[in-house]
């Protein structure tokens, strides 16, 4: 039986989570239905556009994503500090971009005077909105419900479009984060949907490479801020150039089994304490090797204690793959 979502998310241990949503039907989420010959490729636009739009509204950043034929991979960063910092008005305006709101929230935005009881009700509502705008469950709910409604309307049918729940994995340290990002970015190459990362449509790696060629980073994705240091701006704790090189070299190994190329990316792998011989397995079978939170021994222990879990489910796998150093 799957764990309740509140027993899988511990922001005191990590703000990075890998989420997977899978289509429940025989018909594809995207791509071409081999039985009917009908193409649903345009739905990739739906998913990518909605995903990046929601990142502007929620206090949640998109680190990586890949829109596949019957499922999506998304790596998210929860910025709960931002959710607590922004003003009440900003919270309500963001909520109104997602939902209609009610007479009280619209009265507040208009600047109308509120009675003591109305203000008390509003304060309780805003507190709830703050929590939801930093909630992975609400983020995925809004994303998946919108896509399901559009797909059902297009297909002229009703019923479930996605499996009952999306899957989520806590990424407890930099090693787990790097391996998961590479796994997600290389999904189309592994599935033979693309020859190279820069040809992988509807993925974060393609968007990052396109902007990198112009010397920029995409504003719609959480930026790479470089190696960890005391005064580091918000962002992924890697150098963008090294990460792109790592994905490219891993992709070559994955397609042609040229293990020698892995050694070219040693600076990043050494810093993260990942054995080069295990990197290929981690970035091609991440969700098969790990079921649940991923990280080193101490990070796993802290995470389980905070969520009152009795078992550290992935500890053996992490030790076997030398993620724990």
LOZA-193832 format. One record per residue (C-alpha): z, x negated, y; residue number from 1. Coordinates in nm, 4 decimals. Example, Ala and Ser with C-alpha at 12.3 -4.5 7.8 and 13.67 -1.06 7.14 Angstrom:
REM LOZA-193832
<site <0.7800, -1.2300, -0.4500>, 1>
<site <0.7140, -1.3670, -0.1060>, 2>
REM end
This chain:
REM LOZA-193832
<site <0.0000, 0.0000, 0.0000>, 1>
<site <-0.0969, -0.1471, 0.3407>, 2>
<site <0.1807, -0.2386, 0.5840>, 3>
<site <0.2403, -0.0359, 0.8990>, 4>
<site <0.0653, -0.1904, 1.1981>, 5>
<site <0.3960, -0.2599, 1.3746>, 6>
<site <0.4909, -0.4766, 1.0760>, 7>
<site <0.1761, -0.6875, 1.1164>, 8>
<site <0.1867, -0.7575, 1.4905>, 9>
<site <0.4523, -0.9899, 1.6358>, 10>
<site <0.3557, -1.1088, 1.9834>, 11>
<site <0.6511, -1.3454, 1.9925>, 12>
<site <0.4849, -1.5423, 1.7105>, 13>
<site <0.1184, -1.5168, 1.8110>, 14>
<site <-0.1095, -1.3287, 2.0477>, 15>
<site <-0.4214, -1.3962, 1.8384>, 16>
<site <-0.5376, -1.1438, 1.5758>, 17>
<site <-0.8467, -1.1119, 1.3586>, 18>
<site <-0.9580, -0.7481, 1.3137>, 19>
<site <-1.2124, -0.6141, 1.0640>, 20>
<site <-1.3588, -0.2615, 1.0606>, 21>
<site <-1.5798, -0.1546, 0.7714>, 22>
<site <-1.8187, 0.1399, 0.7490>, 23>
<site <-1.7235, 0.3886, 0.4781>, 24>
<site <-2.0690, 0.5295, 0.4102>, 25>
<site <-2.3634, 0.4119, 0.2071>, 26>
<site <-2.5725, 0.4144, 0.5256>, 27>
<site <-2.5375, 0.1018, 0.7330>, 28>
<site <-2.3469, 0.0712, 1.0581>, 29>
<site <-2.6445, -0.1334, 1.1772>, 30>
<site <-2.9559, -0.2835, 1.0221>, 31>
<site <-3.2028, -0.0932, 0.8051>, 32>
<site <-3.1197, 0.1624, 0.5373>, 33>
<site <-3.3185, 0.0438, 0.2327>, 34>
<site <-3.3201, 0.3929, 0.0820>, 35>
<site <-3.4541, 0.5903, 0.3787>, 36>
<site <-3.6187, 0.3013, 0.5650>, 37>
<site <-3.4504, 0.4138, 0.8860>, 38>
<site <-3.3340, 0.1405, 1.1234>, 39>
<site <-2.9925, 0.1493, 1.2887>, 40>
<site <-3.0309, -0.1888, 1.4546>, 41>
<site <-2.9794, -0.0367, 1.7992>, 42>
<site <-2.6184, 0.0369, 1.7101>, 43>
<site <-2.5386, -0.3315, 1.7472>, 44>
<site <-2.5909, -0.2781, 2.1201>, 45>
<site <-2.3434, 0.0087, 2.1112>, 46>
<site <-2.0716, -0.2008, 1.9487>, 47>
<site <-2.1192, -0.5129, 2.1608>, 48>
<site <-2.1400, -0.3216, 2.4879>, 49>
<site <-1.8344, -0.1060, 2.4142>, 50>
<site <-1.6330, -0.4026, 2.2882>, 51>
<site <-1.6902, -0.6124, 2.5989>, 52>
<site <-1.6379, -0.3127, 2.8272>, 53>
<site <-1.2995, -0.2384, 2.6716>, 54>
<site <-1.1937, -0.6006, 2.7228>, 55>
<site <-1.2227, -0.5392, 3.0986>, 56>
<site <-0.9954, -0.2349, 3.0795>, 57>
<site <-0.7329, -0.3339, 2.8226>, 58>
<site <-0.5020, -0.6302, 2.8728>, 59>
<site <-0.6673, -0.7782, 2.5653>, 60>
<site <-0.9274, -1.0558, 2.5609>, 61>
<site <-1.2115, -1.0940, 2.3111>, 62>
<site <-1.2163, -1.4470, 2.1655>, 63>
<site <-1.4918, -1.3979, 1.9104>, 64>
<site <-1.6948, -1.1275, 1.7385>, 65>
<site <-1.9799, -1.0634, 1.4991>, 66>
<site <-2.1501, -0.7253, 1.4479>, 67>
<site <-2.2706, -0.7147, 1.0877>, 68>
<site <-2.4674, -0.4543, 0.8901>, 69>
<site <-2.1706, -0.2535, 0.7652>, 70>
<site <-1.8681, -0.4086, 0.9365>, 71>
<site <-1.7447, -0.5870, 1.2467>, 72>
<site <-1.5292, -0.8968, 1.2952>, 73>
<site <-1.3316, -0.9331, 1.6175>, 74>
<site <-1.0782, -1.1981, 1.7222>, 75>
<site <-0.8484, -1.0710, 1.9979>, 76>
<site <-0.5903, -1.2221, 2.2322>, 77>
<site <-0.3175, -0.9829, 2.3525>, 78>
<site <-0.2177, -1.0547, 2.7138>, 79>
<site <0.1063, -0.8561, 2.7200>, 80>
<site <0.2299, -1.0607, 3.0165>, 81>
<site <-0.0596, -0.9318, 3.2254>, 82>
<site <0.0145, -0.5747, 3.1151>, 83>
<site <0.3674, -0.6060, 3.2518>, 84>
<site <0.2592, -0.7826, 3.5702>, 85>
<site <-0.0074, -0.5502, 3.7127>, 86>
<site <0.0892, -0.2604, 3.9394>, 87>
<site <0.1531, 0.1007, 3.8382>, 88>
<site <-0.1592, 0.2074, 4.0256>, 89>
<site <-0.3737, -0.0480, 3.8416>, 90>
<site <-0.2345, 0.0721, 3.5082>, 91>
<site <-0.3254, 0.4351, 3.5840>, 92>
<site <-0.6724, 0.3431, 3.7119>, 93>
<site <-0.7386, 0.1492, 3.3913>, 94>
<site <-0.6156, 0.4420, 3.1827>, 95>
<site <-0.8485, 0.6786, 3.3689>, 96>
<site <-1.1424, 0.4610, 3.2630>, 97>
<site <-1.0534, 0.5431, 2.9027>, 98>
<site <-0.9216, 0.8994, 2.9266>, 99>
<site <-0.9233, 1.1845, 3.1774>, 100>
<site <-0.5530, 1.1602, 3.2560>, 101>
<site <-0.3568, 1.4651, 3.3732>, 102>
<site <-0.2728, 1.6457, 3.6953>, 103>
<site <0.0213, 1.4123, 3.7582>, 104>
<site <-0.1710, 1.0865, 3.7226>, 105>
<site <-0.4497, 1.2181, 3.9467>, 106>
<site <-0.1951, 1.3343, 4.2033>, 107>
<site <-0.0460, 0.9835, 4.2001>, 108>
<site <-0.3866, 0.8176, 4.2494>, 109>
<site <-0.4679, 1.0514, 4.5409>, 110>
<site <-0.1488, 0.9393, 4.7093>, 111>
<site <0.0100, 1.2845, 4.7159>, 112>
<site <0.3856, 1.3036, 4.7544>, 113>
<site <0.5768, 1.3373, 4.4272>, 114>
<site <0.9062, 1.5091, 4.3658>, 115>
<site <1.1884, 1.3253, 4.1912>, 116>
<site <1.1183, 1.5000, 3.8609>, 117>
<site <0.7444, 1.4333, 3.8893>, 118>
<site <0.8050, 1.0670, 3.9628>, 119>
<site <1.0358, 1.0434, 3.6608>, 120>
<site <0.7685, 1.1960, 3.4373>, 121>
<site <0.5044, 0.9673, 3.5851>, 122>
<site <0.7179, 0.6562, 3.5322>, 123>
<site <0.7607, 0.7422, 3.1640>, 124>
<site <0.3850, 0.7956, 3.1293>, 125>
<site <0.2992, 0.4671, 3.3009>, 126>
<site <0.5430, 0.2787, 3.0764>, 127>
<site <0.3607, 0.4226, 2.7752>, 128>
<site <0.0203, 0.3343, 2.9241>, 129>
<site <0.1349, -0.0282, 2.9695>, 130>
<site <0.2217, -0.0518, 2.6028>, 131>
<site <-0.1054, 0.1062, 2.4927>, 132>
<site <-0.3182, -0.1182, 2.7145>, 133>
<site <-0.1714, -0.4180, 2.5319>, 134>
<site <-0.1977, -0.2581, 2.1873>, 135>
<site <-0.4497, -0.3781, 1.9291>, 136>
<site <-0.4264, -0.0414, 1.7533>, 137>
<site <-0.5256, 0.1466, 2.0678>, 138>
<site <-0.8028, -0.1030, 2.1454>, 139>
<site <-0.9569, -0.0646, 1.7997>, 140>
<site <-0.9026, 0.3111, 1.8034>, 141>
<site <-1.0966, 0.3583, 2.1276>, 142>
<site <-1.3735, 0.1240, 2.0093>, 143>
<site <-1.4184, 0.2764, 1.6648>, 144>
<site <-1.3858, 0.6403, 1.7705>, 145>
<site <-1.6618, 0.6005, 2.0280>, 146>
<site <-1.9004, 0.4372, 1.7799>, 147>
<site <-1.8186, 0.6968, 1.5114>, 148>
<site <-1.8882, 0.9884, 1.7462>, 149>
<site <-2.2227, 0.8429, 1.8557>, 150>
<site <-2.3262, 0.7632, 1.4986>, 151>
<site <-2.2292, 1.1102, 1.3758>, 152>
<site <-2.4216, 1.2724, 1.6590>, 153>
<site <-2.7264, 1.0590, 1.5869>, 154>
<site <-2.7092, 1.1391, 1.2152>, 155>
<site <-2.6350, 1.5073, 1.2685>, 156>
<site <-2.3279, 1.4950, 1.0473>, 157>
<site <-1.9491, 1.5024, 1.0570>, 158>
<site <-1.6685, 1.3233, 0.8783>, 159>
<site <-1.5406, 0.9693, 0.8645>, 160>
<site <-1.7631, 0.6854, 0.9701>, 161>
<site <-1.5119, 0.4001, 0.9273>, 162>
<site <-1.2653, 0.3240, 0.6526>, 163>
<site <-0.9226, 0.4755, 0.7174>, 164>
<site <-0.7772, 0.1669, 0.8852>, 165>
<site <-0.9048, -0.1539, 1.0334>, 166>
<site <-0.7645, -0.4722, 0.8815>, 167>
<site <-0.5811, -0.7243, 1.0978>, 168>
<site <-0.4652, -1.0814, 1.0411>, 169>
<site <-0.2166, -1.2694, 1.2570>, 170>
<site <-0.3450, -1.6193, 1.3430>, 171>
<site <-0.0214, -1.8119, 1.3770>, 172>
<site <-0.1420, -2.1540, 1.4937>, 173>
<site <-0.4439, -2.3464, 1.6217>, 174>
<site <-0.5655, -2.4386, 1.2745>, 175>
<site <-0.5799, -2.0734, 1.1679>, 176>
<site <-0.7421, -1.9771, 1.4993>, 177>
<site <-1.0141, -2.2433, 1.4758>, 178>
<site <-1.0947, -2.1633, 1.1121>, 179>
<site <-1.1103, -1.7895, 1.1784>, 180>
<site <-1.3286, -1.8257, 1.4886>, 181>
<site <-1.5748, -2.0437, 1.2972>, 182>
<site <-1.5721, -1.7979, 1.0059>, 183>
<site <-1.6514, -1.5066, 1.2386>, 184>
<site <-1.9175, -1.6924, 1.4378>, 185>
<site <-2.0961, -1.8081, 1.1217>, 186>
<site <-2.0918, -1.4704, 0.9451>, 187>
<site <-2.4623, -1.3918, 1.0170>, 188>
<site <-2.5682, -1.7392, 0.8980>, 189>
<site <-2.3625, -1.7020, 0.5805>, 190>
<site <-2.5193, -1.3585, 0.5215>, 191>
<site <-2.8704, -1.5007, 0.5785>, 192>
<site <-2.9196, -1.2745, 0.8796>, 193>
<site <-2.9851, -1.5753, 1.1061>, 194>
<site <-3.0990, -1.9337, 1.0631>, 195>
<site <-2.8782, -2.0895, 1.3310>, 196>
<site <-2.5789, -1.9899, 1.5484>, 197>
<site <-2.7946, -1.9612, 1.8604>, 198>
<site <-3.0191, -1.7145, 1.6736>, 199>
<site <-2.7247, -1.4997, 1.5591>, 200>
<site <-2.7684, -1.1838, 1.7638>, 201>
<site <-2.4605, -0.9839, 1.8629>, 202>
<site <-2.2145, -1.2682, 1.8099>, 203>
<site <-1.9795, -1.4500, 2.0432>, 204>
<site <-2.1237, -1.7902, 1.9498>, 205>
<site <-2.4716, -1.6947, 2.0702>, 206>
<site <-2.3317, -1.5664, 2.3994>, 207>
<site <-2.1267, -1.8845, 2.4456>, 208>
<site <-2.4247, -2.1100, 2.3713>, 209>
<site <-2.6502, -1.9208, 2.6132>, 210>
<site <-2.3975, -1.9677, 2.8930>, 211>
<site <-2.3190, -2.3273, 2.7924>, 212>
<site <-2.6852, -2.4184, 2.8441>, 213>
<site <-2.6312, -2.3185, 3.2082>, 214>
<site <-2.3041, -2.5090, 3.2291>, 215>
<site <-2.0993, -2.1880, 3.2283>, 216>
<site <-1.8691, -1.9828, 3.0094>, 217>
<site <-1.9160, -1.6040, 2.9662>, 218>
<site <-1.6705, -1.4007, 3.1731>, 219>
<site <-1.6647, -1.1298, 2.9062>, 220>
<site <-1.4993, -1.3652, 2.6526>, 221>
<site <-1.1744, -1.5603, 2.6635>, 222>
<site <-1.2748, -1.9014, 2.7922>, 223>
<site <-1.2169, -2.2344, 2.6198>, 224>
<site <-0.9513, -2.4112, 2.8288>, 225>
<site <-0.9408, -2.7453, 2.6488>, 226>
<site <-0.6749, -2.9337, 2.4554>, 227>
<site <-0.3137, -2.8164, 2.4832>, 228>
<site <-0.1226, -2.9669, 2.7745>, 229>
<site <0.1695, -2.8758, 2.9956>, 230>
<site <-0.0270, -2.7193, 3.2794>, 231>
<site <-0.3235, -2.5656, 3.0985>, 232>
<site <-0.4957, -2.2527, 3.2313>, 233>
<site <-0.5123, -1.9437, 3.0116>, 234>
<site <-0.7710, -1.9750, 2.7382>, 235>
<site <-0.8518, -2.0998, 2.3907>, 236>
<site <-0.6834, -2.4362, 2.3185>, 237>
<site <-1.0042, -2.6262, 2.2364>, 238>
<site <-1.2897, -2.7964, 2.4186>, 239>
<site <-1.5968, -2.5713, 2.4224>, 240>
<site <-1.8373, -2.8583, 2.3500>, 241>
<site <-1.6401, -2.9735, 2.0463>, 242>
<site <-1.6125, -2.6183, 1.9142>, 243>
<site <-1.9869, -2.5508, 1.9399>, 244>
<site <-2.0579, -2.8816, 1.7652>, 245>
<site <-1.8068, -2.7928, 1.4961>, 246>
<site <-1.9699, -2.4549, 1.4333>, 247>
<site <-2.3157, -2.6155, 1.4168>, 248>
<site <-2.2073, -2.8864, 1.1743>, 249>
<site <-2.0168, -2.6392, 0.9588>, 250>
<site <-2.3229, -2.4165, 0.9512>, 251>
<site <-2.5365, -2.7034, 0.8263>, 252>
<site <-2.2897, -2.7810, 0.5508>, 253>
<site <-2.2686, -2.4181, 0.4546>, 254>
<site <-2.6453, -2.3838, 0.4183>, 255>
<site <-2.7375, -2.7185, 0.2673>, 256>
<site <-2.4029, -2.8475, 0.1382>, 257>
<site <-2.4351, -3.1642, 0.3467>, 258>
<site <-2.0676, -3.2537, 0.3373>, 259>
<site <-2.1234, -3.5817, 0.5209>, 260>
<site <-2.1732, -3.3946, 0.8478>, 261>
<site <-1.8142, -3.2725, 0.8429>, 262>
<site <-1.6893, -3.6224, 0.9260>, 263>
<site <-1.8720, -3.6081, 1.2617>, 264>
<site <-1.6267, -3.3421, 1.3745>, 265>
<site <-1.3146, -3.5361, 1.2742>, 266>
<site <-1.1442, -3.5440, 1.6192>, 267>
<site <-1.0843, -3.1674, 1.6192>, 268>
<site <-1.0089, -3.1387, 1.2483>, 269>
<site <-0.7676, -3.4305, 1.2591>, 270>
<site <-0.5799, -3.2863, 1.5557>, 271>
<site <-0.5429, -2.9520, 1.3770>, 272>
<site <-0.4328, -3.1297, 1.0540>, 273>
<site <-0.7019, -2.9660, 0.8393>, 274>
<site <-0.8430, -3.1597, 0.5471>, 275>
<site <-1.2220, -3.2033, 0.6036>, 276>
<site <-1.2942, -3.1294, 0.2369>, 277>
<site <-1.1305, -2.7863, 0.2749>, 278>
<site <-1.2901, -2.6909, 0.6082>, 279>
<site <-1.6061, -2.5521, 0.4483>, 280>
<site <-1.4102, -2.3212, 0.2196>, 281>
<site <-1.1927, -2.1995, 0.5063>, 282>
<site <-1.4877, -2.1106, 0.7263>, 283>
<site <-1.6941, -1.9366, 0.4579>, 284>
<site <-1.4245, -1.7478, 0.2660>, 285>
<site <-1.1518, -1.6915, 0.5270>, 286>
<site <-1.0790, -1.3277, 0.4383>, 287>
<site <-1.1020, -1.3946, 0.0647>, 288>
<site <-0.8633, -1.6888, 0.0746>, 289>
<site <-0.6151, -1.5257, 0.3119>, 290>
<site <-0.4847, -1.1682, 0.3044>, 291>
<site <-0.2586, -1.1159, 0.6052>, 292>
<site <-0.1064, -1.3627, 0.8510>, 293>
<site <-0.2307, -1.7229, 0.8415>, 294>
<site <-0.0516, -2.0366, 0.9579>, 295>
<site <0.1687, -2.3327, 0.8731>, 296>
<site <0.4954, -2.2945, 0.6819>, 297>
<site <0.7330, -2.2734, 0.9795>, 298>
<site <0.5056, -2.0359, 1.1715>, 299>
<site <0.4799, -1.8114, 0.8639>, 300>
<site <0.8575, -1.8185, 0.8170>, 301>
<site <0.9270, -1.7231, 1.1803>, 302>
<site <0.6646, -1.4470, 1.1744>, 303>
<site <0.8057, -1.2906, 0.8563>, 304>
<site <1.1619, -1.3091, 0.9851>, 305>
<site <1.0701, -1.1376, 1.3116>, 306>
<site <0.8969, -0.8543, 1.1237>, 307>
<site <1.1653, -0.8391, 0.8522>, 308>
<site <0.9184, -0.9247, 0.5770>, 309>
<site <1.0687, -1.0534, 0.2522>, 310>
<site <0.7560, -1.2288, 0.1254>, 311>
<site <0.5381, -1.4920, 0.2905>, 312>
<site <0.2207, -1.3669, 0.1236>, 313>
<site <-0.0204, -1.6436, 0.2278>, 314>
<site <0.2112, -1.9432, 0.2051>, 315>
<site <0.0722, -2.0704, -0.1261>, 316>
<site <-0.2883, -2.0330, -0.0095>, 317>
<site <-0.2143, -2.2102, 0.3189>, 318>
<site <-0.0502, -2.4990, 0.1349>, 319>
<site <-0.3380, -2.5221, -0.1109>, 320>
<site <-0.5926, -2.5382, 0.1703>, 321>
<site <-0.3808, -2.7921, 0.3620>, 322>
<site <-0.3610, -2.5705, 0.6691>, 323>
<site <0.0064, -2.6592, 0.6931>, 324>
<site <-0.0467, -3.0303, 0.7371>, 325>
REM end
